[in-house]
């Protein structure tokens, strides 16, 4: 892989993540808010610890008590007056239930004059869960597996699973009432739909039973009679005790990519902040842009950085290992094969792409040939959704570890 291009990409990745850590944004949101006398904190999601640390530093002795529920390996130590529980993601586990029941117990103790600071980040759907009566964790895992394999969008996935929960779809706001909720949200959902971020525990639900049935039919979901019945139930359309502020999103992620590219001498172009197509199609599209740019047949002038943010989808048909960012990057490799001065990387801002330890993938004009020389069948790898092992063989995996933030994905095409 071309060393100078790779160095530029790695510099960009470091700067993008550093500029999207939530501490400063959370502190700004808290500074602008007038709190009640008694303040409690619940933080959920992959960035829960980082957000809770910012809240703890700001509130100091005003904080009565709090609870942090985050993914295994994402907590970085104890926090004053807060209990920290690590739990399963993307599949909820017993710790998920234990943590959520503690959150419910805390919320039920609150009354008039109390205020809950609710810190929400991506991953909250799996990490904050209390199934409705008769629904088991296995039921939720099975349904979630169907949805992930189908290629459903995050909005569609959350539309289904929040109706099987006691704390999603605005129901947690009802549990907290009559206390007030100040929700500070780090968005990992394209379009920043509050009822979809972490499945909207304190947000009015925008979806209807008809919307849900369309998703069930579109993906031919296999449901039990009880699940089907719950999907038809109404959900809260108002949460009057809640005030919400969004502190970060994919737009800030793309803006950081733009600034990082400019500092390295590239002309940045943001194609989209709502990328939501098939991962492999996005990769092929970026490769076609690279080909035109190298030939001078489009309007992009080198050196340039073509940027897109959002959340692509993968239809799981094989039994390989990978994630949407790895599949996007790998899919671009064939189209840019043999090109000098071209590199594509795709990055999950939370540091975890799919069920892997990689944050994403990186390829250049040498990657496809390297795979072929290793005897790796490119098309078979994609058919098996096995991007992780192919990229590992070609030294094309991006490793960041848990980052402490979660604001969607960004993919970048560098041309020079």
TIKOLKE-453495 format. One record per residue (C-alpha): y, x, z; residue in three letters. Coordinates in nm, 3 decimals, decimal comma. Each point is the difference from the previous one (the first is absolute). Layout:
   north    east      up rest
       Y       X       Z  ALA
...
//
This chain:
   north    east      up rest
   0,000   0,000   0,000  UNK
   0,343   0,138  -0,098  UNK
   0,125   0,161   0,320  UNK
   0,375  -0,056  -0,041  UNK
  -0,041  -0,369  -0,087  UNK
  -0,240  -0,042   0,290  UNK
   0,248   0,169   0,234  UNK
   0,269  -0,245  -0,114  UNK
  -0,234  -0,293   0,058  UNK
  -0,098   0,123   0,346  UNK
   0,367   0,050   0,092  UNK
   0,077  -0,352  -0,116  UNK
  -0,290  -0,145   0,202  UNK
   0,117   0,174   0,318  UNK
   0,357  -0,122  -0,046  UNK
  -0,101  -0,355  -0,091  UNK
  -0,207  -0,038   0,316  UNK
   0,255   0,171   0,225  UNK
   0,280  -0,227  -0,121  UNK
  -0,205  -0,316   0,060  UNK
  -0,096   0,057   0,360  UNK
   0,114  -0,310   0,187  UNK
   0,163   0,148   0,312  UNK
   0,359   0,007  -0,123  UNK
  -0,022  -0,341  -0,170  UNK
  -0,154  -0,161   0,310  UNK
   0,268   0,150   0,224  UNK
   0,274  -0,132  -0,229  UNK
  -0,151  -0,349   0,012  UNK
  -0,020   0,008   0,378  UNK
   0,355   0,129   0,035  UNK
   0,131  -0,294  -0,202  UNK
  -0,184  -0,257   0,213  UNK
   0,107  -0,156   0,332  UNK
  -0,307  -0,016   0,223  UNK
  -0,082  -0,233   0,286  UNK
  -0,022   0,143   0,350  UNK
  -0,380   0,019   0,006  UNK
  -0,149   0,175  -0,305  UNK
  -0,367   0,036  -0,090  UNK
  -0,150   0,179  -0,300  UNK
  -0,305  -0,060  -0,217  UNK
  -0,052   0,233  -0,298  UNK
  -0,271  -0,052  -0,262  UNK
  -0,101   0,188  -0,314  UNK
  -0,052   0,352  -0,127  UNK
   0,357   0,098   0,092  UNK
  -0,014  -0,179   0,337  UNK
   0,004   0,314   0,215  UNK
   0,293   0,155  -0,187  UNK
   0,201  -0,323   0,018  UNK
  -0,087  -0,050   0,366  UNK
   0,108   0,357   0,080  UNK
   0,341  -0,070  -0,154  UNK
   0,027  -0,321   0,203  UNK
  -0,105   0,175   0,320  UNK
   0,259   0,274  -0,050  UNK
   0,273  -0,256  -0,066  UNK
  -0,082  -0,257   0,269  UNK
  -0,088   0,237   0,281  UNK
  -0,020  -0,178   0,338  UNK
   0,097  -0,334  -0,155  UNK
  -0,354  -0,028  -0,136  UNK
  -0,218  -0,207   0,236  UNK
  -0,337   0,071  -0,164  UNK
  -0,157   0,029  -0,340  UNK
  -0,311   0,025  -0,214  UNK
  -0,074   0,208  -0,310  UNK
  -0,290  -0,087  -0,233  UNK
  -0,053   0,255  -0,275  UNK
  -0,269   0,155  -0,215  UNK
  -0,240   0,258   0,140  UNK
   0,163   0,344  -0,009  UNK
   0,354  -0,133  -0,042  UNK
   0,117   0,014   0,363  UNK
   0,168   0,327   0,096  UNK
  -0,003  -0,024   0,377  UNK
   0,097  -0,221   0,292  UNK
   0,323  -0,201   0,007  UNK
   0,181  -0,112   0,317  UNK
  -0,091  -0,354   0,116  UNK
  -0,218  -0,057  -0,306  UNK
  -0,374  -0,041  -0,041  UNK
  -0,136   0,148  -0,321  UNK
  -0,311  -0,136  -0,170  UNK
  -0,147   0,149  -0,317  UNK
  -0,210  -0,234  -0,212  UNK
  -0,175  -0,046  -0,333  UNK
   0,167   0,003  -0,341  UNK
  -0,057  -0,129  -0,267  UNK
  -0,278  -0,184   0,183  UNK
   0,084  -0,155   0,339  UNK
  -0,227   0,095   0,289  UNK
  -0,048  -0,082   0,369  UNK
   0,302   0,210   0,094  UNK
   0,205  -0,214  -0,236  UNK
  -0,104  -0,310   0,190  UNK
   0,057   0,168   0,337  UNK
   0,348   0,115  -0,095  UNK
   0,101  -0,332  -0,149  UNK
  -0,122  -0,193   0,304  UNK
   0,216   0,227   0,216  UNK
   0,295  -0,077  -0,229  UNK
  -0,065  -0,373   0,034  UNK
  -0,020   0,032   0,379  UNK
   0,332   0,187   0,009  UNK
   0,163  -0,258  -0,229  UNK
  -0,124  -0,292   0,208  UNK
   0,167   0,147   0,311  UNK
   0,343   0,003  -0,162  UNK
   0,252  -0,274   0,071  UNK
   0,364  -0,095  -0,036  UNK
   0,222   0,305   0,020  UNK
  -0,272   0,240  -0,116  UNK
   0,005   0,172  -0,337  UNK
  -0,286   0,152  -0,197  UNK
   0,077   0,292  -0,229  UNK
  -0,274  -0,036  -0,261  UNK
  -0,046   0,313  -0,214  UNK
  -0,201  -0,066  -0,315  UNK
  -0,134   0,236  -0,265  UNK
  -0,266   0,000  -0,269  UNK
  -0,358  -0,022   0,117  UNK
   0,093  -0,268   0,249  UNK
  -0,224  -0,257  -0,166  UNK
  -0,311   0,193   0,101  UNK
   0,135   0,141   0,325  UNK
   0,137  -0,326   0,143  UNK
  -0,268  -0,265  -0,007  UNK
  -0,130  -0,284   0,215  UNK
  -0,236  -0,215  -0,207  UNK
   0,011  -0,376   0,032  UNK
  -0,285  -0,172   0,181  UNK
  -0,332   0,039  -0,177  UNK
   0,118   0,291  -0,217  UNK
  -0,154   0,342   0,069  UNK
   0,108   0,352  -0,089  UNK
  -0,293   0,012  -0,242  UNK
   0,134  -0,313  -0,171  UNK
   0,341   0,162  -0,040  UNK
  -0,148   0,330  -0,122  UNK
  -0,217  -0,179  -0,257  UNK
   0,289  -0,205  -0,134  UNK
   0,230   0,303  -0,002  UNK
  -0,263   0,192  -0,195  UNK
  -0,017  -0,273  -0,261  UNK
   0,378   0,000  -0,038  UNK
   0,031   0,379  -0,025  UNK
  -0,278   0,023  -0,256  UNK
   0,152  -0,279  -0,209  UNK
   0,327   0,184  -0,058  UNK
   0,206  -0,267   0,175  UNK
   0,356   0,097   0,092  UNK
   0,101   0,063   0,360  UNK
   0,193  -0,328   0,001  UNK
  -0,311  -0,189  -0,112  UNK
  -0,222   0,182   0,249  UNK
   0,232  -0,076   0,290  UNK
   0,040  -0,360  -0,117  UNK
  -0,369  -0,051   0,073  UNK
  -0,062   0,201   0,313  UNK
   0,307  -0,116   0,193  UNK
  -0,130  -0,358   0,000  UNK
  -0,310   0,113   0,188  UNK
   0,206   0,160   0,279  UNK
   0,167  -0,117   0,322  UNK
   0,281   0,256  -0,028  UNK
   0,089   0,011  -0,369  UNK
   0,208  -0,234  -0,219  UNK
   0,274  -0,046   0,262  UNK
  -0,240  -0,101   0,276  UNK
   0,079   0,301   0,218  UNK
   0,367  -0,107   0,009  UNK
  -0,116  -0,332   0,143  UNK
  -0,198   0,182   0,270  UNK
   0,307   0,204   0,098  UNK
   0,227  -0,307   0,024  UNK
   0,218  -0,087   0,186  UNK
   0,080   0,374   0,016  UNK
   0,193   0,149  -0,290  UNK
  -0,147   0,244  -0,253  UNK
   0,190   0,281  -0,170  UNK
  -0,231   0,122  -0,279  UNK
   0,063   0,338  -0,163  UNK
  -0,214   0,030  -0,310  UNK
  -0,106   0,296  -0,213  UNK
  -0,106  -0,165  -0,326  UNK
  -0,313   0,099  -0,191  UNK
   0,007  -0,310  -0,220  UNK
   0,165  -0,009  -0,341  UNK
   0,292  -0,241   0,018  UNK
   0,015   0,029   0,383  UNK
  -0,157  -0,342   0,061  UNK
   0,019  -0,041   0,377  UNK
  -0,284  -0,253   0,004  UNK
  -0,227   0,260  -0,161  UNK
   0,094   0,322   0,182  UNK
  -0,276   0,032   0,264  UNK
  -0,076  -0,363  -0,097  UNK
   0,325  -0,119   0,157  UNK
  -0,071  -0,040   0,375  UNK
   0,358  -0,111   0,070  UNK
   0,112  -0,111  -0,347  UNK
   0,010  -0,355  -0,138  UNK
  -0,290  -0,042  -0,239  UNK
   0,107  -0,057  -0,360  UNK
  -0,346  -0,086  -0,129  UNK
  -0,166  -0,338  -0,032  UNK
  -0,360  -0,116   0,011  UNK
   0,024  -0,045  -0,377  UNK
   0,101   0,364  -0,044  UNK
  -0,299   0,107   0,205  UNK
  -0,243  -0,211  -0,199  UNK
   0,127   0,158  -0,322  UNK
  -0,081   0,345   0,137  UNK
  -0,347  -0,116   0,111  UNK
  -0,070  -0,135  -0,348  UNK
   0,151   0,297  -0,185  UNK
  -0,225   0,252   0,176  UNK
  -0,300  -0,229   0,054  UNK
  -0,002   0,071   0,374  UNK
  -0,309  -0,093   0,195  UNK
   0,109  -0,191   0,313  UNK
  -0,171  -0,181   0,283  UNK
   0,084  -0,364   0,067  UNK
   0,199   0,101   0,309  UNK
   0,200   0,260  -0,190  UNK
   0,074  -0,251  -0,273  UNK
   0,118  -0,249   0,261  UNK
   0,232   0,253   0,165  UNK
   0,151   0,091  -0,337  UNK
   0,120  -0,358  -0,035  UNK
   0,179  -0,004   0,336  UNK
   0,379   0,002   0,016  UNK
   0,194   0,308   0,112  UNK
   0,343   0,038   0,167  UNK
   0,284  -0,038  -0,249  UNK
   0,269   0,088   0,255  UNK
   0,018   0,263   0,276  UNK
   0,339  -0,072   0,162  UNK
  -0,047   0,251   0,284  UNK
  -0,024   0,296  -0,239  UNK
   0,260   0,239  -0,146  UNK
  -0,131   0,251  -0,254  UNK
   0,133   0,324  -0,149  UNK
  -0,175   0,199  -0,276  UNK
   0,058   0,372   0,053  UNK
  -0,193   0,160  -0,285  UNK
  -0,179  -0,090  -0,323  UNK
  -0,123   0,133  -0,332  UNK
   0,361   0,006  -0,123  UNK
   0,087   0,263   0,259  UNK
  -0,314   0,189  -0,100  UNK
   0,107   0,009  -0,365  UNK
   0,355   0,095   0,096  UNK
  -0,138   0,297   0,195  UNK
  -0,209   0,102  -0,303  UNK
   0,312  -0,019  -0,213  UNK
   0,199   0,222   0,235  UNK
  -0,286   0,249   0,034  UNK
  -0,034   0,026  -0,379  UNK
   0,374   0,055  -0,044  UNK
  -0,002   0,284   0,252  UNK
  -0,270   0,169  -0,208  UNK
   0,198  -0,034  -0,323  UNK
  -0,174  -0,303  -0,155  UNK
   0,177  -0,304  -0,137  UNK
  -0,156  -0,293   0,189  UNK
  -0,075  -0,339  -0,157  UNK
  -0,136  -0,286   0,212  UNK
  -0,223  -0,214  -0,223  UNK
  -0,084  -0,260   0,264  UNK
  -0,017  -0,067   0,373  UNK
  -0,242  -0,290  -0,052  UNK
  -0,298   0,172  -0,164  UNK
  -0,301  -0,225   0,052  UNK
  -0,234   0,041  -0,296  UNK
  -0,346   0,158  -0,019  UNK
   0,015   0,358   0,129  UNK
  -0,173   0,143  -0,305  UNK
   0,234  -0,187  -0,234  UNK
   0,301   0,142   0,184  UNK
  -0,145   0,349  -0,040  UNK
  -0,057  -0,047  -0,371  UNK
   0,352  -0,139  -0,040  UNK
   0,152   0,306   0,167  UNK
  -0,207   0,222  -0,228  UNK
   0,137  -0,181  -0,305  UNK
   0,354   0,052   0,127  UNK
  -0,078   0,369   0,046  UNK
  -0,124   0,027  -0,359  UNK
   0,317  -0,160  -0,139  UNK
   0,222   0,211   0,224  UNK
  -0,165   0,323  -0,106  UNK
   0,037  -0,099  -0,367  UNK
   0,361  -0,108   0,049  UNK
  -0,072  -0,351  -0,132  UNK
   0,147  -0,189   0,295  UNK
   0,336   0,005   0,177  UNK
  -0,105   0,221   0,292  UNK
   0,142   0,352  -0,006  UNK
  -0,191   0,286   0,161  UNK
  -0,018   0,107   0,275  UNK
  -0,052  -0,349   0,138  UNK
  -0,182  -0,181   0,276  UNK
  -0,128  -0,349  -0,084  UNK
  -0,047  -0,194   0,325  UNK
  -0,174  -0,327   0,083  UNK
  -0,071  -0,159   0,336  UNK
  -0,210  -0,291   0,116  UNK
  -0,368  -0,066   0,060  UNK
  -0,249   0,001  -0,284  UNK
  -0,341  -0,163   0,024  UNK
  -0,354   0,115  -0,068  UNK
  -0,291  -0,221  -0,101  UNK
  -0,295   0,158   0,176  UNK
  -0,292   0,006  -0,239  UNK
  -0,163   0,330   0,098  UNK
  -0,120   0,151   0,325  UNK
   0,212   0,313  -0,002  UNK
   0,274   0,115   0,235  UNK
   0,374  -0,009  -0,055  UNK
   0,319  -0,199   0,028  UNK
   0,255  -0,158  -0,228  UNK
   0,224   0,309  -0,010  UNK
  -0,290   0,232  -0,079  UNK
  -0,123  -0,233  -0,274  UNK
   0,351  -0,024  -0,147  UNK
   0,040   0,377  -0,012  UNK
  -0,347   0,063  -0,140  UNK
   0,051  -0,265  -0,268  UNK
   0,303   0,191  -0,125  UNK
  -0,194   0,326  -0,037  UNK
  -0,163  -0,077  -0,334  UNK
   0,324  -0,113  -0,164  UNK
   0,193   0,312   0,103  UNK
  -0,285   0,241  -0,076  UNK
   0,126   0,317  -0,169  UNK
   0,368  -0,071   0,066  UNK
   0,211   0,280   0,143  UNK
   0,271  -0,084   0,252  UNK
  -0,147  -0,335   0,106  UNK
  -0,126  -0,111   0,342  UNK
  -0,075  -0,341   0,154  UNK
  -0,037  -0,068   0,370  UNK
  -0,051  -0,325   0,189  UNK
   0,043  -0,022   0,375  UNK
  -0,065  -0,249   0,279  UNK
   0,289   0,043   0,243  UNK
  -0,223  -0,054   0,304  UNK
  -0,214   0,302  -0,088  UNK
  -0,319  -0,203  -0,051  UNK
  -0,104  -0,117  -0,346  UNK
  -0,282  -0,251   0,023  UNK
  -0,287   0,086   0,236  UNK
   0,054   0,376  -0,046  UNK
   0,175   0,291   0,173  UNK
   0,222   0,062  -0,304  UNK
   0,348  -0,140  -0,050  UNK
  -0,030  -0,010  -0,378  UNK
  -0,062   0,207  -0,309  UNK
   0,168   0,252  -0,230  UNK
  -0,092   0,095  -0,361  UNK
   0,148   0,202  -0,284  UNK
  -0,085   0,102  -0,355  UNK
  -0,288   0,221   0,119  UNK
  -0,180  -0,252   0,223  UNK
  -0,203  -0,185  -0,264  UNK
  -0,132   0,324  -0,151  UNK
  -0,082   0,135   0,346  UNK
  -0,210  -0,308   0,073  UNK
  -0,180   0,029  -0,333  UNK
  -0,075   0,369   0,064  UNK
  -0,150  -0,101   0,336  UNK
  -0,231  -0,244  -0,177  UNK
   0,177  -0,305   0,144  UNK
  -0,006  -0,307  -0,224  UNK
   0,357  -0,136   0,018  UNK
  -0,081  -0,352  -0,117  UNK
  -0,301  -0,026   0,230  UNK
   0,211   0,106   0,296  UNK
   0,249  -0,277  -0,070  UNK
  -0,279  -0,251  -0,053  UNK
  -0,137   0,090   0,345  UNK
   0,348  -0,002   0,162  UNK
  -0,077   0,355   0,114  UNK
   0,343   0,157  -0,042  UNK
  -0,016   0,184   0,334  UNK
  -0,289   0,230  -0,090  UNK
   0,132   0,070  -0,351  UNK
   0,345   0,091   0,128  UNK
  -0,149   0,207   0,280  UNK
  -0,194   0,201  -0,258  UNK
   0,321   0,059  -0,200  UNK
   0,213   0,081   0,308  UNK
   0,198  -0,316  -0,064  UNK
  -0,005  -0,177   0,336  UNK
   0,316  -0,037   0,209  UNK
  -0,047   0,045   0,374  UNK
   0,279  -0,082   0,246  UNK
  -0,186  -0,140   0,299  UNK
   0,135  -0,313   0,173  UNK
   0,373   0,004  -0,072  UNK
   0,135  -0,250   0,252  UNK
   0,155  -0,220  -0,268  UNK
  -0,125  -0,260  -0,247  UNK
   0,224  -0,125  -0,281  UNK
  -0,234  -0,048  -0,297  UNK
  -0,088   0,253  -0,268  UNK
   0,199   0,211  -0,243  UNK
  -0,118   0,162  -0,321  UNK
   0,196   0,266  -0,188  UNK
  -0,027   0,152  -0,346  UNK
   0,165   0,342  -0,027  UNK
   0,085   0,127  -0,349  UNK
   0,174   0,322  -0,087  UNK
//
